[in-house]
Amino acid sequence: MNHTTAHTYPRTVRLGEDDVELRFMRAGDEAAVLAFARELPTHDLLFLPRDITQPKVLAAWAHEIERGALTTLLAFRSSEVVGCATIVRDPLSWSPHVAELRVVVARAARGVGLGRVLSADAGELAVASGVEKLIAKLTPDQLGAVTVFETVGYKAEALLRDHVKDAAGVKHDLVILSLDVERFRARAAVYGLTGE
């Protein structure tokens, strides 16, 4: 995936009282990502298609990054992963113009804007690679995450009832939000919201 954007990585952002380093996931990050994933509430993982608390899933994730099928930005506070954003795009599908953003933030790093920064940076990376539409999948009760996406222009497009099942067998709904990049740019230009 083309990584030409307004930002270069690694980059450091000040969030609350802490400096957070954003950089691309690379070989050797699996242990830190696994520790991060295992600290997340199980409910926060339900929108992901795979259980990232499993080492074999992380190995497959790292392999997909190596071959260029995924792009993942990690957020580090010191040496600890406190957030990640992954861009999932299949250029061989019927929807090569669409990318899915998957953003997860550690409980201890919430409420300071990290989710918004990760979403914006990942969205910028996706658009720079030619993506025309972005989607995000969440459980509707993840109000903080839904708000982050809606704040930057995503709109609810679908509600899939009883679509995911947690470890206890309880079913949960899944909402799909989307952002049409050109429509968003046009609206932003009308209201003077462009960063140019």
Backbone as a chain_set.jsonl record, in Angstrom:
{"seq": "MNHTTAHTYPRTVRLGEDDVELRFMRAGDEAAVLAFARELPTHDLLFLPRDITQPKVLAAWAHEIERGALTTLLAFRSSEVVGCATIVRDPLSWSPHVAELRVVVARAARGVGLGRVLSADAGELAVASGVEKLIAKLTPDQLGAVTVFETVGYKAEALLRDHVKDAAGVKHDLVILSLDVERFRARAAVYGLTGE", "coords": {"N": [[0.842, -1.17, 0.0], [0.525, 2.217, -0.778], [2.22, 4.66, 1.051], [2.197, 7.458, 1.041], [1.563, 10.422, 2.492], [0.364, 13.319, 4.317], [1.691, 13.087, 6.661], [4.694, 11.775, 8.113], [6.137, 8.733, 9.206], [7.966, 7.128, 11.82], [5.904, 9.164, 13.985], [5.367, 11.592, 16.536], [2.777, 12.364, 18.774], [1.134, 14.604, 20.966], [-0.922, 13.714, 23.521], [-3.188, 14.454, 25.848], [-1.458, 14.215, 28.787], [0.63, 12.817, 27.824], [3.192, 11.729, 25.511], [2.728, 10.126, 22.479], [3.839, 7.693, 20.3], [3.402, 7.118, 16.901], [3.615, 4.566, 14.57], [4.342, 2.341, 11.816], [3.286, -1.061, 12.01], [5.559, -3.734, 12.405], [7.765, -6.542, 11.757], [8.446, -8.363, 14.673], [6.887, -6.937, 16.41], [4.841, -8.442, 17.382], [4.637, -9.592, 20.029], [4.251, -7.344, 21.697], [1.861, -6.363, 20.627], [0.194, -8.519, 21.125], [0.17, -8.522, 23.954], [-1.129, -6.066, 24.342], [-3.636, -6.63, 23.103], [-4.625, -8.65, 24.749], [-5.229, -7.275, 27.039], [-7.464, -5.87, 26.449], [-11.016, -5.355, 26.82], [-13.127, -8.114, 26.184], [-15.459, -7.561, 24.767], [-14.75, -5.365, 23.231], [-13.44, -6.465, 21.124], [-15.208, -7.718, 19.473], [-16.032, -6.735, 16.969], [-14.047, -7.352, 15.266], [-12.964, -9.65, 12.754], [-11.427, -11.81, 13.526], [-9.934, -13.376, 16.417], [-7.751, -11.498, 18.006], [-6.277, -12.016, 20.235], [-5.008, -14.345, 20.076], [-2.014, -16.058, 19.41], [-1.543, -17.328, 16.856], [-3.251, -15.968, 15.178], [-2.172, -13.408, 15.271], [0.278, -13.979, 14.063], [-0.577, -14.569, 11.464], [-1.629, -12.071, 10.816], [0.696, -10.464, 10.87], [1.986, -11.651, 8.707], [0.261, -10.935, 6.612], [0.671, -8.185, 6.608], [3.355, -8.111, 5.869], [3.2, -9.053, 3.221], [1.873, -6.983, 2.085], [-0.892, -6.753, 2.151], [-2.286, -5.684, 4.26], [-2.264, -2.687, 6.213], [-0.971, -1.458, 9.153], [-1.097, 0.84, 11.747], [0.559, 1.454, 14.713], [0.173, 2.62, 18.055], [2.282, 3.803, 20.47], [2.964, 4.171, 23.894], [5.622, 4.939, 25.651], [7.141, 1.854, 25.697], [4.915, 0.425, 25.338], [2.126, -0.84, 23.594], [-0.683, 1.051, 22.916], [-2.733, 1.448, 21.226], [-4.179, 0.708, 18.002], [-4.553, 0.899, 14.461], [-5.904, -0.506, 11.654], [-5.805, -0.908, 8.162], [-7.79, -2.454, 5.89], [-7.874, -3.831, 2.809], [-8.872, -5.156, -0.279], [-7.562, -5.445, -3.252], [-8.222, -7.153, -5.308], [-10.852, -7.759, -5.175], [-14.423, -7.242, -5.811], [-14.773, -4.776, -4.884], [-12.519, -2.876, -4.977], [-12.091, -0.259, -4.436], [-12.81, 0.263, -1.887], [-12.061, 0.413, 1.572], [-11.648, -1.081, 4.767], [-11.574, 0.247, 8.01], [-10.101, -0.607, 11.023], [-10.068, 0.083, 14.294], [-8.624, 0.13, 17.472], [-8.365, 0.927, 20.881], [-6.531, 1.042, 23.891], [-7.948, 0.694, 27.174], [-6.794, 2.377, 29.118], [-5.875, 4.46, 27.596], [-7.908, 5.908, 26.561], [-10.201, 8.61, 25.811], [-8.585, 10.787, 25.345], [-8.243, 11.454, 22.748], [-6.884, 9.647, 21.132], [-8.115, 7.6, 19.587], [-9.372, 9.143, 17.634], [-7.136, 10.34, 16.382], [-5.785, 8.043, 15.4], [-7.792, 7.032, 13.68], [-8.04, 9.154, 11.848], [-5.406, 9.33, 10.773], [-5.101, 6.736, 9.678], [-7.224, 6.762, 7.876], [-6.339, 8.787, 6.17], [-4.043, 7.56, 5.11], [-5.279, 5.445, 3.738], [-6.841, 6.82, 1.818], [-4.793, 8.077, 0.406], [-3.825, 5.904, -0.916], [-5.638, 5.499, -2.871], [-8.22, 4.805, -2.143], [-11.745, 5.129, -2.241], [-13.939, 4.902, -0.675], [-14.599, 4.463, 2.743], [-15.082, 2.121, 5.353], [-16.349, 1.2, 8.581], [-16.746, -1.171, 11.137], [-18.677, -1.787, 13.979], [-19.856, -2.583, 17.306], [-23.055, -1.42, 18.253], [-23.2, -0.383, 20.842], [-20.723, 0.609, 21.457], [-20.217, 3.411, 22.092], [-18.347, 5.544, 22.297], [-16.49, 4.943, 20.267], [-18.182, 4.919, 18.014], [-18.944, 7.6, 18.03], [-16.457, 8.843, 17.509], [-16.009, 8.085, 14.811], [-18.337, 9.156, 13.581], [-17.947, 11.867, 14.064], [-15.956, 12.575, 12.26], [-17.309, 12.362, 9.903], [-18.433, 9.913, 9.075], [-21.269, 7.853, 8.299], [-24.064, 5.972, 9.467], [-24.763, 2.924, 7.904], [-25.686, 0.304, 7.861], [-27.308, -2.108, 9.944], [-26.601, -5.029, 11.423], [-28.284, -7.487, 12.823], [-27.751, -9.508, 15.715], [-25.244, -10.458, 14.862], [-22.598, -11.007, 15.68], [-21.012, -13.219, 18.013], [-20.208, -13.526, 21.371], [-17.694, -14.932, 23.642], [-19.206, -16.186, 25.59], [-21.381, -16.967, 24.236], [-23.344, -15.114, 23.766], [-25.245, -13.138, 21.61], [-24.592, -10.267, 19.558], [-25.38, -7.11, 18.06], [-24.158, -5.627, 14.996], [-22.933, -2.671, 13.664], [-22.506, -0.959, 10.602], [-20.587, 1.596, 9.463], [-20.002, 4.231, 7.108], [-17.909, 6.192, 4.918], [-17.997, 8.276, 2.256], [-15.491, 9.301, 0.333], [-15.136, 11.375, -1.673], [-17.586, 12.765, -1.517], [-17.446, 13.631, 1.109], [-15.167, 15.296, 0.95], [-16.13, 17.284, -0.811], [-18.242, 18.407, 0.694], [-16.769, 19.329, 2.892], [-15.204, 21.263, 1.641], [-17.144, 23.14, 0.889], [-17.932, 24.088, 3.37], [-15.623, 25.188, 4.254], [-13.758, 23.55, 5.539], [-11.457, 22.324, 4.763], [-8.066, 21.266, 5.002], [-6.231, 22.521, 3.486]], "CA": [[0.0, 0.0, 0.0], [1.27, 3.472, -0.857], [2.174, 5.36, 2.332], [2.472, 8.874, 0.841], [0.537, 11.242, 3.132], [0.876, 14.556, 4.908], [2.516, 12.721, 7.813], [5.71, 10.737, 7.973], [6.163, 7.873, 10.393], [7.182, 7.37, 13.03], [5.639, 10.538, 14.402], [4.942, 11.691, 17.931], [1.674, 13.283, 19.031], [0.89, 14.856, 22.39], [-2.312, 13.431, 23.864], [-3.295, 14.629, 27.294], [-0.16, 14.468, 29.426], [1.602, 11.855, 27.299], [3.606, 11.651, 24.116], [2.419, 8.826, 21.892], [4.506, 7.51, 19.011], [2.678, 6.355, 15.886], [4.488, 4.0, 13.543], [3.806, 1.149, 11.177], [3.589, -2.356, 12.617], [6.616, -4.432, 11.675], [8.187, -7.81, 12.351], [8.947, -8.201, 16.027], [5.89, -6.245, 17.235], [3.754, -9.349, 17.754], [4.509, -9.761, 21.486], [3.668, -6.115, 22.255], [0.467, -6.298, 20.178], [-0.512, -9.574, 21.857], [-0.037, -8.018, 25.319], [-2.164, -5.038, 24.197], [-4.914, -7.273, 22.794], [-5.084, -9.435, 25.903], [-5.704, -6.346, 28.071], [-8.712, -5.256, 26.003], [-12.244, -6.076, 27.151], [-13.535, -9.001, 25.085], [-16.494, -6.897, 23.975], [-14.104, -4.449, 22.286], [-12.869, -7.238, 20.019], [-16.265, -8.405, 18.743], [-16.191, -6.259, 15.598], [-12.947, -7.9, 14.467], [-13.337, -10.971, 12.247], [-10.613, -12.845, 14.169], [-9.555, -13.123, 17.807], [-6.347, -11.068, 17.989], [-5.58, -12.433, 21.455], [-4.41, -15.647, 19.771], [-0.735, -15.901, 18.705], [-1.591, -17.731, 15.445], [-3.927, -14.885, 14.457], [-1.171, -12.342, 15.131], [1.263, -14.418, 13.063], [-1.217, -14.378, 10.157], [-1.719, -10.616, 10.655], [2.044, -10.004, 10.5], [2.251, -12.145, 7.35], [-0.522, -10.107, 5.691], [1.366, -6.895, 6.523], [4.575, -8.359, 5.082], [2.897, -9.192, 1.796], [1.263, -5.744, 1.611], [-2.347, -6.84, 2.121], [-2.793, -4.864, 5.359], [-1.397, -1.656, 6.774], [-1.341, -1.224, 10.548], [-0.408, 1.857, 12.541], [0.534, 1.193, 16.147], [0.402, 3.756, 18.944], [3.088, 3.393, 21.621], [3.291, 5.056, 25.007], [6.867, 4.254, 26.043], [7.282, 0.662, 24.851], [3.642, -0.281, 25.422], [1.12, -0.543, 22.572], [-1.92, 1.545, 23.522], [-3.75, 1.558, 20.199], [-3.787, 0.334, 16.642], [-5.507, 1.117, 13.377], [-5.55, -1.339, 10.509], [-6.508, -0.675, 6.902], [-7.993, -3.728, 5.207], [-8.321, -3.558, 1.443], [-8.612, -6.265, -1.193], [-7.58, -4.891, -4.606], [-8.704, -8.143, -6.268], [-12.281, -7.981, -4.952], [-15.316, -6.398, -6.599], [-14.778, -3.45, -4.248], [-11.133, -2.468, -4.717], [-12.107, 1.153, -4.051], [-13.29, 0.323, -0.507], [-11.18, -0.113, 2.627], [-12.216, -1.12, 6.112], [-10.694, 0.69, 9.091], [-10.315, -1.264, 12.313], [-9.343, 0.887, 15.285], [-8.791, -0.332, 18.849], [-7.579, 1.734, 21.821], [-6.48, 0.503, 25.254], [-8.798, 1.421, 28.128], [-6.008, 3.409, 29.808], [-5.512, 5.53, 26.658], [-9.138, 6.468, 25.997], [-10.649, 9.903, 26.291], [-7.611, 11.859, 25.076], [-8.191, 11.705, 21.312], [-6.075, 8.68, 20.385], [-8.953, 6.966, 18.57], [-9.567, 10.122, 16.552], [-5.86, 10.468, 15.663], [-5.562, 6.803, 14.645], [-8.78, 6.976, 12.596], [-7.693, 10.165, 10.843], [-4.168, 8.948, 10.092], [-5.358, 5.547, 8.859], [-8.059, 7.202, 6.768], [-5.468, 9.526, 5.253], [-3.226, 6.556, 4.412], [-6.149, 4.718, 2.811], [-7.185, 7.721, 0.716], [-3.57, 8.261, -0.386], [-3.615, 4.709, -1.737], [-6.669, 5.45, -3.898], [-9.516, 4.384, -1.617], [-12.813, 6.094, -2.462], [-14.949, 4.725, 0.368], [-14.093, 3.834, 3.958], [-16.113, 1.578, 6.232], [-15.953, 0.767, 9.922], [-17.734, -2.052, 11.76], [-18.641, -1.656, 15.433], [-21.105, -2.899, 17.987], [-23.693, -0.116, 18.47], [-23.012, 0.118, 22.201], [-19.392, 1.215, 21.575], [-20.608, 4.791, 21.794], [-17.163, 6.378, 22.087], [-15.944, 4.649, 18.939], [-19.153, 5.393, 17.027], [-18.83, 9.063, 18.023], [-15.211, 9.206, 16.818], [-16.212, 7.957, 13.367], [-19.352, 10.11, 13.137], [-17.368, 13.21, 14.14], [-15.19, 12.863, 11.044], [-18.155, 12.301, 8.724], [-19.016, 8.6, 8.772], [-22.713, 7.721, 8.487], [-24.529, 4.592, 9.638], [-25.295, 2.373, 6.661], [-26.366, -0.974, 8.058], [-27.307, -2.735, 11.254], [-26.72, -6.48, 11.291], [-28.743, -7.963, 14.129], [-27.216, -10.792, 16.206], [-24.229, -10.821, 13.869], [-21.398, -11.548, 16.323], [-21.287, -13.956, 19.234], [-19.062, -13.465, 22.274], [-17.216, -16.218, 24.163], [-20.271, -16.789, 26.396], [-22.472, -17.344, 23.346], [-24.319, -14.026, 23.658], [-25.197, -12.477, 20.303], [-24.567, -8.803, 19.563], [-25.565, -6.456, 16.764], [-22.989, -4.984, 14.404], [-23.296, -1.544, 12.814], [-21.513, -0.617, 9.587], [-20.538, 3.018, 9.146], [-19.193, 4.457, 5.904], [-17.539, 7.556, 4.534], [-17.698, 8.461, 0.843], [-14.386, 10.26, 0.386], [-15.384, 12.554, -2.519], [-18.715, 13.514, -0.954], [-16.929, 14.282, 2.311], [-14.288, 16.4, 0.519], [-16.957, 18.354, -1.375], [-18.935, 19.061, 1.806], [-15.753, 20.04, 3.679], [-14.796, 22.448, 0.877], [-18.24, 24.103, 0.971], [-17.951, 24.678, 4.714], [-14.299, 25.709, 4.589], [-13.118, 22.65, 6.496], [-10.277, 21.671, 4.196], [-6.811, 21.608, 5.661], [-5.322, 23.039, 2.455]], "C": [[0.891, 1.238, 0.0], [1.114, 4.234, 0.461], [2.481, 6.844, 2.192], [1.309, 9.692, 1.396], [1.173, 12.526, 3.638], [1.806, 14.264, 6.081], [3.591, 11.731, 7.399], [5.751, 9.978, 9.292], [7.551, 7.294, 10.57], [6.969, 8.864, 13.269], [5.116, 10.52, 15.829], [3.835, 12.727, 18.044], [1.506, 13.42, 20.541], [-0.596, 14.653, 22.644], [-2.443, 13.482, 25.379], [-1.931, 14.994, 27.846], [0.961, 13.64, 28.815], [1.964, 12.104, 25.846], [3.338, 10.232, 23.643], [3.098, 8.766, 20.532], [3.63, 6.644, 18.115], [3.684, 5.858, 14.87], [3.83, 2.759, 12.968], [4.204, -0.101, 11.949], [4.62, -3.051, 11.746], [6.943, -5.734, 12.398], [8.788, -7.536, 13.721], [7.969, -7.496, 16.956], [4.827, -7.185, 17.806], [3.564, -9.467, 19.266], [3.86, -8.534, 22.125], [2.198, -5.985, 21.863], [-0.364, -7.344, 20.914], [-0.804, -9.124, 23.292], [-1.143, -6.958, 25.328], [-3.537, -5.681, 24.023], [-5.478, -8.005, 24.005], [-5.56, -8.559, 27.057], [-7.042, -5.698, 27.697], [-9.914, -6.043, 26.512], [-12.669, -6.903, 25.94], [-14.552, -8.32, 24.179], [-15.895, -5.958, 22.929], [-13.557, -5.16, 21.059], [-13.932, -7.845, 19.106], [-16.419, -7.956, 17.295], [-15.084, -6.772, 14.686], [-13.329, -9.293, 13.982], [-12.564, -12.117, 12.9], [-10.239, -12.402, 15.578], [-8.07, -12.788, 17.883], [-5.616, -11.35, 19.298], [-4.892, -13.78, 21.263], [-3.123, -15.459, 18.964], [-0.789, -16.282, 17.225], [-2.292, -16.67, 14.588], [-2.956, -13.72, 14.248], [-0.104, -12.71, 14.11], [0.698, -14.225, 11.655], [-1.319, -12.888, 9.826], [-0.369, -10.069, 10.196], [2.396, -10.437, 9.08], [1.508, -11.292, 6.315], [0.101, -8.715, 5.536], [2.603, -7.038, 5.647], [4.291, -8.408, 3.595], [2.137, -7.983, 1.231], [-0.246, -5.746, 1.571], [-3.01, -5.985, 3.204], [-1.772, -3.783, 5.69], [-1.879, -1.405, 8.19], [-0.455, -0.151, 11.154], [-0.547, 1.465, 14.003], [0.791, 2.488, 16.893], [1.115, 3.233, 20.18], [3.17, 4.521, 22.64], [4.437, 4.351, 25.719], [7.0, 3.036, 25.14], [5.989, -0.142, 24.791], [2.708, 0.142, 24.29], [-0.159, -0.121, 23.287], [-3.03, 1.743, 22.488], [-3.235, 1.07, 18.866], [-4.93, 0.63, 15.685], [-5.02, 0.313, 12.185], [-6.43, -0.985, 9.322], [-6.565, -2.01, 6.178], [-8.589, -3.426, 3.839], [-7.944, -4.739, 0.566], [-8.702, -5.754, -2.626], [-8.083, -5.875, -5.663], [-10.196, -8.426, -6.119], [-13.099, -7.121, -5.916], [-15.375, -4.979, -6.033], [-13.357, -2.981, -3.945], [-11.014, -1.017, -4.257], [-12.5, 1.36, -2.586], [-12.239, -0.25, 0.439], [-11.937, -0.088, 3.943], [-11.166, -0.632, 7.1], [-11.097, -0.042, 10.361], [-9.441, -0.549, 13.333], [-9.671, 0.369, 16.682], [-7.85, 0.48, 19.735], [-7.667, 1.107, 23.211], [-7.349, 1.344, 26.186], [-8.053, 2.594, 28.763], [-5.652, 4.588, 28.905], [-6.739, 6.181, 26.026], [-9.427, 7.844, 26.577], [-9.684, 11.048, 26.06], [-7.457, 12.14, 23.583], [-7.372, 10.715, 20.503], [-6.883, 7.987, 19.295], [-9.16, 7.869, 17.37], [-8.294, 10.269, 15.72], [-5.602, 9.227, 14.818], [-6.517, 6.699, 13.462], [-8.429, 7.943, 11.476], [-6.444, 9.766, 10.069], [-4.385, 7.742, 9.185], [-6.23, 5.904, 7.661], [-7.252, 7.943, 5.72], [-4.585, 8.569, 4.448], [-4.054, 5.809, 3.369], [-6.48, 5.57, 1.59], [-5.975, 7.946, -0.185], [-3.293, 7.065, -1.284], [-4.719, 4.528, -2.777], [-8.036, 5.0, -3.427], [-10.533, 5.504, -1.813], [-13.89, 6.032, -1.391], [-14.314, 3.988, 1.532], [-15.269, 3.289, 4.754], [-15.496, 1.219, 7.579], [-17.09, -0.074, 10.477], [-17.551, -1.983, 13.268], [-19.903, -2.254, 16.026], [-21.728, -1.559, 18.374], [-23.475, 0.466, 19.865], [-21.605, 0.664, 22.451], [-19.529, 2.695, 21.22], [-19.419, 5.705, 21.541], [-16.595, 6.192, 20.696], [-16.884, 5.14, 17.839], [-19.05, 6.913, 16.902], [-17.579, 9.527, 17.29], [-15.424, 9.164, 15.313], [-17.248, 8.964, 12.855], [-18.819, 11.54, 13.132], [-16.595, 13.568, 12.88], [-15.993, 12.62, 9.767], [-18.73, 10.953, 8.341], [-20.506, 8.618, 9.079], [-23.058, 6.245, 8.644], [-25.151, 4.118, 8.331], [-26.061, 1.086, 6.857], [-26.276, -1.396, 9.515], [-27.548, -4.217, 11.026], [-27.06, -7.039, 12.67], [-28.158, -9.337, 14.45], [-26.098, -11.324, 15.317], [-22.957, -11.409, 14.466], [-21.792, -12.204, 17.639], [-20.047, -13.916, 20.11], [-18.733, -14.854, 22.824], [-18.272, -16.935, 24.996], [-21.467, -17.198, 25.544], [-23.547, -16.285, 23.181], [-24.129, -13.321, 22.316], [-25.277, -10.961, 20.46], [-24.78, -8.293, 18.145], [-24.241, -5.859, 16.303], [-23.489, -3.861, 13.505], [-22.155, -1.301, 11.835], [-21.674, 0.864, 9.269], [-19.703, 3.194, 7.887], [-18.949, 5.944, 5.681], [-17.202, 7.545, 3.053], [-16.692, 9.605, 0.757], [-14.676, 11.516, -0.432], [-16.519, 13.407, -1.978], [-18.262, 14.284, 0.29], [-16.05, 15.478, 1.943], [-15.101, 17.578, -0.011], [-17.665, 19.127, -0.265], [-17.951, 19.879, 2.647], [-15.328, 21.321, 2.97], [-15.866, 23.54, 0.963], [-18.225, 24.825, 2.313], [-16.582, 25.185, 5.165], [-13.536, 24.856, 5.58], [-11.888, 21.955, 5.945], [-9.038, 22.145, 4.917], [-5.817, 22.235, 4.709], [-5.149, 24.529, 2.554]], "O": [[1.898, 1.286, 0.707], [-0.006, 4.431, 0.933], [2.985, 7.447, 3.14], [0.207, 9.667, 0.849], [2.356, 12.784, 3.419], [2.622, 15.109, 6.45], [3.418, 10.954, 6.46], [5.438, 10.522, 10.351], [8.239, 7.003, 9.591], [7.747, 9.704, 12.817], [4.499, 9.549, 16.268], [3.931, 13.822, 17.49], [1.714, 12.466, 21.291], [-1.432, 15.337, 22.053], [-1.879, 12.654, 26.094], [-1.321, 15.973, 27.416], [2.113, 13.744, 29.237], [1.165, 12.613, 25.061], [3.677, 9.261, 24.32], [2.952, 9.674, 19.713], [3.174, 5.574, 18.519], [4.505, 6.625, 14.367], [2.895, 2.202, 13.543], [5.313, -0.194, 12.476], [4.572, -2.975, 10.518], [6.461, -5.99, 13.501], [9.549, -6.584, 13.897], [8.191, -7.455, 18.166], [4.006, -6.769, 18.622], [2.428, -9.443, 19.738], [3.008, -8.674, 23.002], [1.378, -5.548, 22.67], [-1.507, -7.077, 21.286], [-1.913, -9.326, 23.788], [-1.994, -6.953, 26.218], [-4.489, -5.32, 24.715], [-6.685, -7.975, 24.247], [-6.23, -9.052, 27.965], [-7.677, -5.054, 28.531], [-9.847, -7.267, 26.627], [-12.578, -6.44, 24.803], [-14.51, -8.485, 22.96], [-16.472, -5.777, 21.857], [-13.244, -4.516, 20.058], [-13.597, -8.426, 18.074], [-16.895, -8.732, 16.466], [-15.174, -6.64, 13.465], [-13.958, -10.047, 14.724], [-12.995, -13.269, 12.836], [-10.23, -11.211, 15.89], [-7.225, -13.682, 17.831], [-4.458, -10.964, 19.454], [-4.263, -14.295, 22.187], [-3.134, -14.772, 17.942], [-0.143, -15.625, 16.408], [-1.964, -16.498, 13.414], [-2.924, -13.12, 13.174], [0.37, -11.847, 13.371], [1.407, -13.771, 10.757], [-1.115, -12.493, 8.678], [-0.303, -9.298, 9.238], [3.026, -9.687, 8.335], [2.061, -10.965, 5.265], [0.061, -8.134, 4.451], [2.87, -6.195, 4.791], [5.054, -7.866, 2.795], [1.798, -7.956, 0.048], [-0.841, -4.826, 1.009], [-4.173, -5.608, 3.068], [-0.572, -3.953, 5.474], [-3.066, -1.163, 8.408], [0.772, -0.222, 11.085], [-1.647, 1.176, 14.474], [1.535, 3.35, 16.424], [0.62, 2.333, 20.858], [3.413, 5.676, 22.29], [4.247, 3.293, 26.319], [6.974, 3.181, 23.917], [5.964, -1.253, 24.262], [2.518, 1.334, 24.05], [-0.661, -0.836, 24.154], [-4.137, 2.157, 22.833], [-2.03, 1.02, 18.621], [-6.104, 0.612, 16.055], [-3.87, 0.436, 11.762], [-7.638, -0.788, 9.459], [-5.536, -2.622, 5.889], [-9.667, -2.842, 3.729], [-6.833, -5.26, 0.655], [-9.802, -5.638, -3.168], [-8.345, -5.476, -6.798], [-10.747, -9.244, -6.856], [-12.549, -6.374, -6.726], [-15.965, -4.088, -6.644], [-13.023, -2.717, -2.79], [-9.972, -0.599, -3.753], [-12.522, 2.491, -2.099], [-11.608, -1.265, 0.145], [-12.751, 0.799, 4.2], [-10.008, -1.046, 7.04], [-12.272, -0.09, 10.725], [-8.214, -0.578, 13.238], [-10.837, 0.19, 17.033], [-6.688, 0.696, 19.389], [-8.74, 0.693, 23.651], [-7.471, 2.556, 26.009], [-8.616, 3.676, 28.926], [-5.175, 5.612, 29.394], [-6.613, 6.928, 25.056], [-8.973, 8.197, 27.665], [-9.925, 12.164, 26.521], [-6.635, 12.969, 23.19], [-7.178, 10.916, 19.304], [-6.384, 7.803, 18.185], [-9.128, 7.415, 16.226], [-8.36, 10.316, 14.492], [-5.24, 9.341, 13.646], [-6.108, 6.321, 12.365], [-8.508, 7.596, 10.298], [-6.422, 9.852, 8.841], [-3.907, 7.723, 8.051], [-6.005, 5.409, 6.557], [-7.454, 7.751, 4.521], [-4.403, 8.75, 3.244], [-3.591, 5.569, 2.254], [-6.408, 5.093, 0.458], [-6.115, 8.0, -1.407], [-2.607, 7.192, -2.298], [-4.741, 3.523, -3.488], [-8.936, 4.829, -4.249], [-10.233, 6.676, -1.585], [-14.659, 6.977, -1.213], [-13.585, 3.014, 1.343], [-16.325, 3.917, 4.823], [-14.295, 0.971, 7.695], [-18.261, 0.266, 10.309], [-16.437, -2.102, 13.78], [-20.906, -2.414, 15.331], [-21.009, -0.647, 18.783], [-23.558, 1.68, 20.048], [-21.321, 1.136, 23.551], [-19.029, 3.16, 20.196], [-19.478, 6.559, 20.657], [-16.256, 7.164, 20.021], [-16.434, 5.711, 16.846], [-19.068, 7.45, 15.794], [-17.628, 10.496, 16.533], [-15.058, 10.106, 14.61], [-17.049, 9.563, 11.799], [-19.204, 12.338, 12.278], [-16.576, 14.729, 12.472], [-15.437, 12.663, 8.67], [-19.459, 10.864, 7.353], [-20.955, 9.307, 9.995], [-22.429, 5.38, 8.035], [-25.962, 4.819, 7.727], [-26.991, 0.797, 6.103], [-25.314, -1.089, 10.218], [-28.586, -4.61, 10.494], [-26.218, -7.056, 13.569], [-28.076, -10.211, 13.587], [-26.029, -12.526, 15.057], [-22.301, -12.229, 13.824], [-22.761, -11.81, 18.289], [-18.951, -14.235, 19.648], [-19.412, -15.831, 22.507], [-18.244, -18.161, 25.103], [-22.454, -17.716, 26.066], [-24.558, -16.529, 22.524], [-23.015, -12.958, 21.936], [-25.934, -10.444, 21.363], [-24.415, -8.945, 17.166], [-23.332, -5.618, 17.098], [-24.372, -4.077, 12.675], [-20.982, -1.422, 12.192], [-22.743, 1.321, 8.864], [-18.799, 2.401, 7.623], [-19.67, 6.81, 6.178], [-16.248, 6.892, 2.631], [-17.018, 10.748, 1.077], [-14.48, 12.624, 0.068], [-16.43, 14.635, -1.978], [-18.644, 15.436, 0.495], [-16.168, 16.546, 2.544], [-14.804, 18.732, 0.298], [-17.688, 20.358, -0.28], [-18.266, 20.993, 3.066], [-15.116, 22.348, 3.615], [-15.543, 24.72, 1.094], [-18.476, 26.028, 2.383], [-16.406, 25.566, 6.322], [-12.753, 25.374, 6.376], [-11.332, 21.077, 6.604], [-8.968, 23.282, 5.383], [-4.667, 22.461, 5.084], [-4.417, 25.12, 1.761]]}, "num_chains": 1, "name": "protein.A"}
